Amino acid sequence: MKVELLYYPDCPSHERALELVREALALEDIDAPVNVIRVETDEEAERYRFIGSPTIRFNGIEVDPAPHLPYRLTCRTFRREDGRLSPVPSLQMLRETIALARKEEEHHGS
């Protein structure tokens, strides 16, 4: 599985997000490296389709996608299951995205 965590250095949430991604991968019994990408320019934001820090993808599937947001150097929030906003996704959100990525992988692999 391809795992990406993109972050903007001015946002402090990426370290906690990385911990959560690794925890979710362990819970799903996935041994995959996390490609951590530092995004520092508007050009990089555009190239990486970066909507804010942190942006997390499993096999290209984004956690809590927000296609209406522009690509830019900014922090972002995630809408938790209870409706609260958080600077990092919940473990459940990560696990649900991993499950979706696995389904896509199986679909394209058969």
Rosetta blueprint (number, residue, H / E / L):
1 M L
2 K L
3 V E
4 E E
5 L E
6 L E
7 Y E
8 Y L
9 P L
10 D L
11 C L
12 P L
13 S L
14 H H
15 E H
16 R H
17 A H
18 L H
19 E H
20 L H
21 V H
22 R H
23 E H
24 A H
25 L H
26 A H
27 L H
28 E L
29 D L
30 I L
31 D L
32 A L
33 P L
34 V E
35 N E
36 V E
37 I E
38 R E
39 V L
40 E L
41 T L
42 D H
43 E H
44 E H
45 A H
46 E H
47 R H
48 Y H
49 R L
50 F L
51 I L
52 G L
53 S E
54 P L
55 T E
56 I E
57 R E
58 F E
59 N L
60 G L
61 I E
62 E E
63 V L
64 D L
65 P L
66 A L
67 P L
68 H L
69 L L
70 P L
71 Y L
72 R L
73 L L
74 T L
75 C E
76 R L
77 T L
78 F E
79 R E
80 R L
81 E L
82 D L
83 G L
84 R L
85 L E
86 S E
87 P L
88 V L
89 P L
90 S L
91 L H
92 Q H
93 M H
94 L H
95 R H
96 E H
97 T H
98 I H
99 A H
100 L H
101 A H
102 R H
103 K H
104 E H
105 E H
106 E H
107 H H
108 H H
109 G H
110 S L
